[in-house]
Amino acid sequence: MTGTVQQTETAATDANRGLLDLIRTFQETLEGLAASQGRVVATALLLAVLVVTVVVIPAVLSWLRTAATDRMGEGNWLQAVATHTPTTFRGLLLRTAQVTVLSVIVVSFLVVWGVADVAATLRPFLSTRDPTLVPTIQTIVLIMLAFVASDQLQRWIDRFSTALSDFTDHQEEILLRVGQVTIFVTIGTTIFAVWQVDVGGLLVGAGFLGIVVGLAARQTLGSLIAGFVLMFSRPFTIGDWVVVGDQEGIVTDITIFNTRLENFDGEFVVLPNDRVSDSAITNRSRKGLLRLTLDIGVDYDTDVDAAGDLAREAMVGVDDVVDSPPPQVVPKSFGDSAVVLELRFWIDHPTPPRKWRAVSAVVRAVKTAFDEEGIDIPFPQRTLTMRDESSATERPRGAQSED
């Protein structure tokens, strides 16, 4: 066993020496280039390589992908595999190539201009077994894994929101941000463990700080929690016509802290989410239909059924009133001067302007129909009865004569 370990260490040492020799050769080549051609020419060459990396390589990869797609057609195996990979082939290859070339160019600039000696800097890490080398490599791998997981999460949420037509952009954004925070917190904790950092003290401090912040900002935290509840329970969405408590208007924005309405006067009302969640919410747009009612009175001498049929026919001819459900006329009550009929009709895609346009059209149509048929819409009246003069002058019973 000891011999095997020694052979492994010897092989690793030989590999490190070979890598160090390669770096030294690369550095000597750059130094020779700087000495023979001059730093300006060397810098121009490095900039040309950088331009090729940033411009030419992406163009070539895009061309290759387009050519492969055209040759294999839609729904080919390349696209099928790409949809299930942590990140796209083109993106992974492009970013790896660009980061590698960019790192080499930065190091080359430092060598050409005599700023750093790369071989001397890396010799302690490659010639001996440095205890920080492995954690450093693991940290880099974990960071790359975090970004790949974030990319995959975003792609999964995009597919999920496409499958669900009622999944809003706000819900997609919240789900993405919560998932990204979870991924990076997990990766950060793992990196602490790799470097053998005790996170117990940090967790205790974070818990104490959370208690202090929670007591100091309980109103804000309440709005924050209520915002998450509203976004996922979705009693309304942007563009809905809602009544929240004593406020009424069109929902223009929903954030994690407040909800914004635009009322009928053109004013913007900002409501904290905790107040919204504690109030009764009436959504007039959710069903897509809204029933409206109007009261109209007819004279007591009028045939109520005939007046109701006439009003119903008048409402059917209004453009803003839908045919299904059909309009209805219901005798409602006996008024002081008239029999009160309740007109019931529906509008679709309800909005405040659409509501008042429909109400105005129904009033005009019913009034015109009643005028043509001679049906009176009475105004308040009072019947006065005069006393008889003889009874008015009659002496009250029990009264005594003055004679």
C-alpha positions as CSV (number, residue, x, y, z in Angstrom):
1,M,0.0,0.0,0.0
2,T,2.8,2.4,0.8
3,G,4.5,1.7,-2.5
4,T,1.2,2.4,-4.3
5,V,0.9,5.8,-2.5
6,Q,4.5,6.7,-3.3
7,Q,3.9,5.8,-7.0
8,T,0.8,8.0,-7.1
9,E,2.6,10.9,-5.5
10,T,5.5,10.5,-7.9
11,A,3.2,10.5,-10.9
12,A,1.5,13.6,-9.6
13,T,4.8,15.3,-9.1
14,D,5.9,14.4,-12.6
15,A,2.7,15.8,-14.0
16,N,3.1,19.0,-12.1
17,R,6.7,19.3,-13.3
18,G,5.6,18.8,-16.9
19,L,2.9,21.5,-16.5
20,L,5.5,23.8,-14.9
21,D,7.9,23.2,-17.9
22,L,5.0,24.0,-20.3
23,I,4.2,27.2,-18.5
24,R,7.9,28.2,-18.4
25,T,8.2,27.5,-22.2
26,F,5.0,29.6,-22.8
27,Q,6.4,32.5,-20.8
28,E,9.8,32.4,-22.5
29,T,8.1,32.5,-25.9
30,L,6.1,35.5,-24.9
31,E,9.2,37.2,-23.5
32,G,11.0,36.5,-26.7
33,L,8.2,37.9,-28.7
34,A,8.2,41.0,-26.6
35,A,12.0,41.4,-27.1
36,S,12.0,40.8,-30.8
37,Q,8.8,42.4,-32.1
38,G,8.2,44.9,-29.3
39,R,5.4,45.1,-26.8
40,V,3.1,47.1,-29.0
41,V,3.1,44.4,-31.7
42,A,2.6,41.7,-29.1
43,T,-0.3,43.6,-27.6
44,A,-1.9,44.0,-31.0
45,L,-1.6,40.3,-31.6
46,L,-3.2,39.5,-28.3
47,L,-6.0,42.0,-29.0
48,A,-6.6,40.3,-32.3
49,V,-6.9,36.9,-30.6
50,L,-9.4,38.5,-28.1
51,V,-11.5,39.8,-31.0
52,V,-11.5,36.4,-32.6
53,T,-12.6,34.9,-29.4
54,V,-15.4,37.3,-28.7
55,V,-16.7,37.8,-32.3
56,V,-15.6,35.0,-34.6
57,I,-16.1,32.0,-32.3
58,P,-19.7,32.8,-31.5
59,A,-20.5,33.4,-35.2
60,V,-18.9,30.1,-36.1
61,L,-20.8,28.2,-33.4
62,S,-24.1,29.8,-34.5
63,W,-23.4,28.9,-38.1
64,L,-22.6,25.3,-37.2
65,R,-25.7,25.0,-35.1
66,T,-27.9,26.4,-37.9
67,A,-26.3,24.1,-40.5
68,A,-26.9,21.1,-38.2
69,T,-30.5,22.1,-37.6
70,D,-31.1,22.6,-41.4
71,R,-29.5,19.3,-42.3
72,M,-31.3,17.2,-39.6
73,G,-34.6,19.1,-39.7
74,E,-36.9,20.2,-36.9
75,G,-37.2,18.0,-33.8
76,N,-33.8,16.4,-34.4
77,W,-31.9,14.6,-31.6
78,L,-29.5,17.6,-31.2
79,Q,-32.4,19.8,-30.1
80,A,-33.9,17.0,-27.9
81,V,-30.7,16.5,-26.1
82,A,-30.1,20.3,-25.7
83,T,-33.5,20.7,-24.0
84,H,-32.4,18.3,-21.2
85,T,-28.9,19.4,-20.6
86,P,-28.0,21.7,-17.7
87,T,-27.1,24.4,-20.2
88,T,-27.0,24.7,-24.0
89,F,-24.1,23.1,-25.9
90,R,-23.3,26.3,-27.6
91,G,-23.4,28.3,-24.4
92,L,-21.2,25.8,-22.5
93,L,-18.7,25.5,-25.2
94,L,-18.7,29.3,-26.0
95,R,-18.3,30.3,-22.3
96,T,-15.6,27.8,-21.7
97,A,-13.6,28.9,-24.7
98,Q,-14.0,32.6,-24.0
99,V,-13.0,32.2,-20.3
100,T,-10.0,30.1,-21.2
101,V,-8.8,32.5,-24.0
102,L,-9.5,35.5,-21.8
103,S,-7.4,34.1,-19.0
104,V,-4.6,33.3,-21.3
105,I,-4.6,36.8,-22.8
106,V,-4.6,38.4,-19.4
107,V,-1.7,36.3,-18.3
108,S,0.1,37.1,-21.6
109,F,-0.3,40.8,-21.1
110,L,1.2,40.5,-17.6
111,V,4.2,38.6,-19.0
112,V,4.7,40.8,-22.1
113,W,4.7,44.0,-20.1
114,G,6.9,42.4,-17.4
115,V,4.3,42.8,-14.6
116,A,4.3,39.2,-13.4
117,D,6.4,36.0,-13.5
118,V,3.8,33.3,-14.0
119,A,6.3,30.4,-13.6
120,A,7.7,31.8,-10.4
121,T,4.1,32.4,-9.1
122,L,2.9,28.9,-9.8
123,R,6.0,27.0,-8.8
124,P,5.1,26.7,-5.1
125,F,1.7,25.3,-6.0
126,L,3.0,22.8,-8.5
127,S,6.3,21.7,-7.1
128,T,4.9,20.9,-3.6
129,R,1.6,19.6,-2.3
130,D,-0.2,22.8,-1.3
131,P,-3.2,22.2,1.0
132,T,-5.2,25.1,-0.5
133,L,-5.0,23.8,-4.1
134,V,-7.7,21.2,-3.8
135,P,-10.2,23.4,-1.9
136,T,-9.6,26.2,-4.5
137,I,-10.4,23.8,-7.4
138,Q,-13.5,22.5,-5.5
139,T,-14.6,26.1,-4.9
140,I,-14.3,26.9,-8.6
141,V,-16.2,23.8,-9.6
142,L,-19.0,24.6,-7.1
143,I,-19.4,28.1,-8.4
144,M,-19.7,26.8,-11.9
145,L,-22.2,24.3,-10.7
146,A,-24.3,27.1,-9.1
147,F,-24.5,29.0,-12.4
148,V,-25.3,25.9,-14.3
149,A,-28.1,25.0,-11.8
150,S,-29.4,28.6,-12.0
151,D,-29.5,28.3,-15.8
152,Q,-31.3,25.0,-15.7
153,L,-33.8,26.4,-13.1
154,Q,-34.7,29.3,-15.4
155,R,-35.2,27.0,-18.3
156,W,-37.4,24.7,-16.3
157,I,-39.6,27.7,-15.1
158,D,-39.9,28.9,-18.6
159,R,-41.2,25.5,-19.8
160,F,-43.5,25.3,-16.7
161,S,-45.0,28.8,-17.4
162,T,-45.5,27.9,-21.0
163,A,-47.4,24.8,-20.1
164,L,-49.7,26.8,-17.7
165,S,-51.4,29.6,-19.5
166,D,-52.5,31.2,-16.2
167,F,-49.0,31.4,-14.7
168,T,-48.2,35.1,-14.5
169,D,-44.9,36.9,-15.0
170,H,-44.8,37.9,-11.4
171,Q,-45.1,34.3,-10.2
172,E,-42.4,33.3,-12.6
173,E,-40.1,36.0,-11.3
174,I,-40.7,35.2,-7.7
175,L,-40.2,31.5,-8.2
176,L,-37.0,32.1,-10.1
177,R,-35.6,34.5,-7.5
178,V,-36.4,32.2,-4.6
179,G,-34.9,29.2,-6.4
180,Q,-31.7,31.2,-7.2
181,V,-31.3,32.3,-3.6
182,T,-31.8,28.7,-2.4
183,I,-29.1,27.4,-4.9
184,F,-26.5,30.1,-4.1
185,V,-27.1,29.8,-0.3
186,T,-26.6,26.0,-0.6
187,I,-23.5,26.3,-2.7
188,G,-22.1,29.0,-0.3
189,T,-22.7,26.7,2.7
190,T,-20.9,23.9,0.9
191,I,-17.9,26.2,0.1
192,F,-17.7,27.0,3.7
193,A,-17.6,23.3,4.5
194,V,-14.9,22.8,1.9
195,W,-12.7,25.4,3.6
196,Q,-13.6,23.9,7.0
197,V,-15.2,27.2,8.2
198,D,-17.5,26.7,11.2
199,V,-20.9,28.2,10.2
200,G,-22.5,27.5,13.6
201,G,-21.5,31.0,14.9
202,L,-22.7,32.6,11.7
203,L,-26.1,30.8,12.0
204,V,-26.5,31.9,15.6
205,G,-25.7,35.5,14.7
206,A,-28.0,35.4,11.7
207,G,-30.8,34.0,13.9
208,F,-30.4,36.8,16.5
209,L,-30.2,39.4,13.7
210,G,-33.4,38.0,12.2
211,I,-35.2,38.3,15.5
212,V,-34.2,41.9,15.8
213,V,-35.1,42.8,12.3
214,G,-38.4,41.0,12.6
215,L,-39.4,43.0,15.7
216,A,-38.3,46.3,14.1
217,A,-39.9,45.7,10.7
218,R,-42.9,43.5,11.4
219,Q,-45.1,45.7,9.3
220,T,-42.8,45.4,6.3
221,L,-42.4,41.7,6.8
222,G,-46.2,41.3,7.1
223,S,-46.6,43.0,3.7
224,L,-43.8,40.9,2.3
225,I,-45.5,37.6,3.4
226,A,-48.9,38.9,2.3
227,G,-47.3,39.7,-1.1
228,F,-46.2,36.1,-1.6
229,V,-49.6,34.9,-0.5
230,L,-51.3,37.2,-3.0
231,M,-49.0,36.2,-5.9
232,F,-49.6,32.5,-5.5
233,S,-53.3,32.5,-4.3
234,R,-54.0,35.1,-7.1
235,P,-57.4,36.6,-6.1
236,F,-56.7,39.0,-8.9
237,T,-54.1,39.7,-11.6
238,I,-52.9,42.8,-13.4
239,G,-55.7,44.4,-15.4
240,D,-58.5,43.1,-13.2
241,W,-61.3,45.4,-12.0
242,V,-61.4,44.9,-8.2
243,V,-62.9,46.4,-5.1
244,V,-60.6,46.2,-2.0
245,G,-62.3,47.5,1.1
246,D,-63.4,51.0,0.2
247,Q,-61.0,51.3,-2.8
248,E,-62.1,50.4,-6.3
249,G,-60.0,50.4,-9.5
250,I,-58.0,48.6,-12.1
251,V,-54.9,46.6,-10.8
252,T,-51.8,48.1,-12.5
253,D,-49.0,46.4,-10.5
254,I,-48.5,43.7,-7.8
255,T,-45.2,43.8,-5.9
256,I,-44.1,41.8,-2.9
257,F,-44.8,44.8,-0.7
258,N,-47.9,46.6,-2.1
259,T,-50.7,46.5,-4.7
260,R,-51.4,49.5,-7.0
261,L,-54.8,50.4,-8.4
262,E,-55.9,53.1,-10.8
263,N,-59.3,54.4,-9.9
264,F,-61.9,56.0,-12.2
265,D,-60.6,59.5,-11.5
266,G,-57.2,58.6,-12.9
267,E,-55.6,58.5,-9.4
268,F,-53.1,55.8,-8.4
269,V,-53.8,54.1,-5.1
270,V,-51.1,52.2,-3.3
271,L,-52.3,49.6,-0.9
272,P,-50.0,47.6,1.5
273,N,-50.4,43.9,0.8
274,D,-51.2,43.1,4.4
275,R,-54.1,45.5,4.2
276,V,-55.2,43.9,0.9
277,S,-55.1,40.4,2.4
278,D,-57.1,41.5,5.5
279,S,-59.9,43.1,3.4
280,A,-62.8,41.7,1.4
281,I,-61.8,41.5,-2.3
282,T,-64.4,41.7,-5.0
283,N,-63.1,40.8,-8.5
284,R,-65.4,42.0,-11.2
285,S,-63.3,40.7,-14.0
286,R,-62.5,37.1,-13.0
287,K,-65.6,35.5,-14.6
288,G,-65.4,37.6,-17.8
289,L,-69.1,38.6,-17.3
290,L,-70.7,41.1,-15.0
291,R,-74.4,41.5,-14.2
292,L,-75.8,45.0,-14.0
293,T,-79.1,46.1,-12.6
294,L,-81.3,49.2,-13.1
295,D,-84.6,50.1,-11.4
296,I,-87.4,51.7,-13.5
297,G,-91.0,52.6,-12.4
298,V,-94.2,52.3,-14.4
299,D,-97.6,53.7,-13.6
300,Y,-100.0,51.6,-11.5
301,D,-102.4,51.6,-14.5
302,T,-99.8,50.0,-16.8
303,D,-99.8,46.3,-17.7
304,V,-96.7,45.2,-15.8
305,D,-96.1,42.1,-18.0
306,A,-96.4,44.1,-21.2
307,A,-94.0,46.8,-19.9
308,G,-91.5,44.1,-18.8
309,D,-91.6,42.4,-22.3
310,L,-91.0,45.8,-24.0
311,A,-88.1,46.6,-21.7
312,R,-86.6,43.2,-22.3
313,E,-86.8,43.6,-26.1
314,A,-85.2,47.0,-25.8
315,M,-82.2,45.6,-23.9
316,V,-81.7,42.8,-26.4
317,G,-81.1,45.4,-29.1
318,V,-78.2,47.1,-27.1
319,D,-74.8,46.3,-28.5
320,D,-72.9,46.2,-25.2
321,V,-75.4,43.8,-23.7
322,V,-74.6,40.1,-24.3
323,D,-77.3,37.6,-25.4
324,S,-76.3,34.9,-23.1
325,P,-77.3,35.1,-20.3
326,P,-80.3,36.9,-21.7
327,P,-81.6,40.1,-20.2
328,Q,-84.4,39.8,-17.6
329,V,-87.1,42.1,-16.2
330,V,-88.4,41.3,-12.6
331,P,-91.2,43.2,-10.8
332,K,-89.4,44.3,-7.7
333,S,-91.6,46.3,-5.4
334,F,-94.5,48.7,-5.0
335,G,-93.2,52.2,-4.9
336,D,-94.9,55.4,-3.7
337,S,-95.9,56.4,-7.2
338,A,-95.1,53.4,-9.4
339,V,-94.5,49.7,-9.7
340,V,-90.8,49.2,-9.7
341,L,-89.2,46.9,-12.3
342,E,-85.6,45.6,-12.0
343,L,-83.8,45.4,-15.3
344,R,-81.0,42.8,-15.2
345,F,-78.5,42.5,-18.0
346,W,-74.9,41.2,-18.5
347,I,-71.8,42.7,-20.2
348,D,-68.6,40.8,-21.2
349,H,-65.0,41.9,-20.5
350,P,-66.2,44.2,-17.8
351,T,-64.4,47.5,-17.3
352,P,-65.7,50.7,-15.8
353,P,-66.1,52.5,-19.1
354,R,-67.9,49.5,-20.6
355,K,-70.2,49.4,-17.6
356,W,-71.3,53.0,-17.9
357,R,-71.6,52.8,-21.6
358,A,-73.9,49.8,-21.3
359,V,-76.0,51.5,-18.6
360,S,-76.4,54.6,-20.6
361,A,-77.4,52.6,-23.7
362,V,-80.0,50.6,-21.8
363,V,-81.6,53.7,-20.2
364,R,-81.9,55.4,-23.7
365,A,-83.3,52.2,-25.3
366,V,-85.9,51.5,-22.6
367,K,-87.0,55.2,-22.4
368,T,-87.4,55.3,-26.2
369,A,-89.4,52.1,-26.3
370,F,-91.7,53.3,-23.4
371,D,-92.3,56.6,-25.1
372,E,-93.3,54.9,-28.4
373,E,-95.8,52.7,-26.6
374,G,-97.2,55.5,-24.4
375,I,-96.0,53.9,-21.1
376,D,-95.5,56.5,-18.5
377,I,-92.6,56.5,-16.1
378,P,-94.2,58.5,-13.2
379,F,-92.5,60.9,-11.0
380,P,-93.3,61.1,-7.3
381,Q,-96.9,62.2,-6.6
382,R,-99.0,62.9,-3.6
383,T,-102.8,62.7,-3.3
384,L,-104.3,65.5,-1.2
385,T,-107.8,65.0,0.3
386,M,-109.6,68.1,1.7
387,R,-111.8,67.8,4.8
388,D,-115.5,68.6,4.6
389,E,-116.2,72.2,5.9
390,S,-119.2,71.1,8.0
391,S,-117.1,68.4,9.7
392,A,-114.2,70.9,10.1
393,T,-116.5,73.4,11.9
394,E,-118.4,70.8,14.0
395,R,-117.9,71.4,17.7
396,P,-115.8,68.7,19.4
397,R,-117.7,66.2,21.6
398,G,-117.7,67.2,25.2
399,A,-117.2,70.9,24.6
400,Q,-119.3,73.4,26.6
401,S,-121.2,76.3,25.2
402,E,-120.0,79.8,26.2
403,D,-123.7,80.9,26.6
